Amino acid sequence: MTGHQLESVSETAYEKFIQIRRHLHQYPELSNEEFETTKFIRRWLEEGNIRILDYPLATGVIAEVGGLREGPVIALRADIDALPIQEETGLAFASTIPGKMHACGHDFHTAALLGTAYALKGRESELQGTIRLIFQPAEEKAKGAKQVIDSGALEGVQAIFGMHNKPDLPVGTIGIKSGPLMAAADGFVVEIDGKGSHAAVPEAGLDPIVTAAHVITALQSIVSRNVSALQSAVISVTQLHSGTAWNVIPDKAVLEGTIRTFDDQVRLQVLERFSQVVEGVSTGLGTRAGVRWIEGPPPVNNDETLAELGLEAAAAAGLQSVVPVPSPAGEDFAVYQRSIPGLFVFMGTAGTQEWHHPAFTLDEDAIPASIRFFTDLAERALKHLHPSGGERL
């Protein structure tokens, strides 16, 4: 596909898919509650005469374009869920549902994938294989990718591609790199059991709050004294709950928070050391502690060959490629990459606020840019993976 053809596709699709994005923005739905969003996506796919596949998913849609010529199967993925945030953008198409908002741009991702589906449908007879379109639920809960895999929708797929909008990159710029791009995002709950007493006679009890304070301080040494300066990790305690009265030492304290890492070995090392520190500090102070892990997605780790294809597609789509700074945020696209090679990119959207902010916005000119990129990338990947067109991964 030439640059001129790509540009004509984007111009034709522009207003249609802007309006789709705005509709989705007005009616956000939380993870695994995307029932109306699912109906809306299905309707737009049906209007485009795009095949919808039957997989056992309560929400989300799987569809396909191509398959008229024998060849490989690749997948393009967009997430569709919103967040429990009250919108403060003042947009004419702001959320109509109190306490719910597309504050992470998944409405943009969905509209761009629908636009890409339409563009590829127009070239279906020329596609050297099949492109599976995954409109995934529940990314914000880090559950949706596993649901898609469990449904069987990834079977036969040889490579997968996705994106996240990036507010700090201008429209027309795309962040592409091989290797780690986004972090593993694990959560923890630490319960410390002590012995309550009157606050005036602390020697009669075992104070879990004192233990909690020492645990929080000791945890900060894990990164500084166990992780190489050439690696990175973050441990953040974000909640501490204990006690009900000013003159009572309580029986229990509960800590919660998150750990972010970019490397599997560092991840295992930090989790192991975390448990050791909690147990050691608690035992030393006469209390007992247990750790409950909330397993999040692994690191997003991009395939080197697919990253090269992405750079070629970006140039063909008229986008400027940059090497992005890895983000400590988590993304369950990484779950797909545990099964098959994948490429996840940052699409510049020139936003005014970061993800998950109540005033989050983006520049909708990034929609045609995304359509151009993924249309070219899909065709390029099929040719590369085709037995007669390039080597297999």
RAQUIVEN-V141009 format. One record per backbone hydrogen bond with DSSP energy under -1.0 kcal/mol. CO is the residue of the C=O (numbers start at 1). NH is the residue of the N-H. If there is no record, write none. Layout:
CO&NH, CO&NH
This chain:
2&6, 3&7, 4&8, 5&9, 6&10, 7&11, 8&12, 9&13, 10&14, 13&17, 14&18, 15&19, 16&20, 17&21, 18&22, 19&23, 20&24, 21&25, 22&26, 23&27, 26&96, 29&82, 30&33, 33&35, 34&38, 35&39, 36&40, 37&41, 38&42, 39&43, 40&44, 41&45, 42&46, 43&47, 44&48, 45&50, 46&49, 51&64, 55&57, 61&135, 62&53, 63&133, 65&131, 72&130, 73&158, 74&132, 75&161, 76&134, 78&136, 83&85, 83&101, 91&94, 97&100, 101&83, 101&103, 103&356, 105&109, 106&110, 107&111, 108&112, 109&113, 110&114, 111&115, 112&116, 113&117, 114&118, 115&119, 116&120, 117&121, 118&122, 120&123, 121&124, 123&126, 124&127, 127&129, 129&67, 130&74, 131&65, 132&76, 133&63, 134&78, 135&61, 136&80, 138&143, 138&144, 139&142, 143&147, 144&148, 145&149, 146&150, 147&151, 148&153, 149&152, 152&155, 154&157, 159&75, 160&343, 161&77, 162&345, 164&347, 166&169, 166&349, 169&350, 170&173, 172&320, 173&348, 174&322, 175&346, 179&302, 181&327, 182&300, 184&261, 186&259, 187&294, 188&257, 189&292, 190&255, 191&290, 192&253, 193&288, 195&206, 197&249, 198&201, 201&204, 202&205, 206&195, 207&211, 208&212, 209&213, 210&214, 211&215, 212&216, 213&217, 214&218, 215&219, 218&221, 219&222, 221&225, 222&226, 223&227, 228&231, 234&260, 236&258, 239&256, 241&254, 245&248, 247&199, 249&197, 251&194, 253&192, 254&241, 255&190, 256&238, 256&239, 257&188, 258&236, 259&186, 260&234, 261&184, 263&267, 264&268, 265&269, 266&270, 267&271, 268&272, 269&273, 270&274, 271&275, 272&276, 273&277, 274&278, 275&279, 276&280, 277&281, 278&282, 279&283, 280&284, 281&285, 282&287, 283&286, 288&193, 290&191, 292&189, 294&187, 297&185, 300&181, 302&179, 303&307, 304&308, 305&309, 306&310, 307&311, 308&312, 309&313, 310&314, 311&315, 312&316, 313&317, 314&319, 315&318, 320&174, 322&176, 327&183, 329&183, 331&334, 332&335, 333&337, 336&339, 336&340, 341&160, 342&303, 343&162, 345&164, 346&175, 347&166, 349&363, 354&357, 357&360, 358&88, 363&366, 364&367, 365&369, 366&370, 367&371, 368&372, 369&373, 370&374, 371&375, 372&376, 373&377, 374&378, 375&379, 376&380, 377&381, 378&382, 379&383, 380&384, 381&385, 382&386, 386&389, 386&390
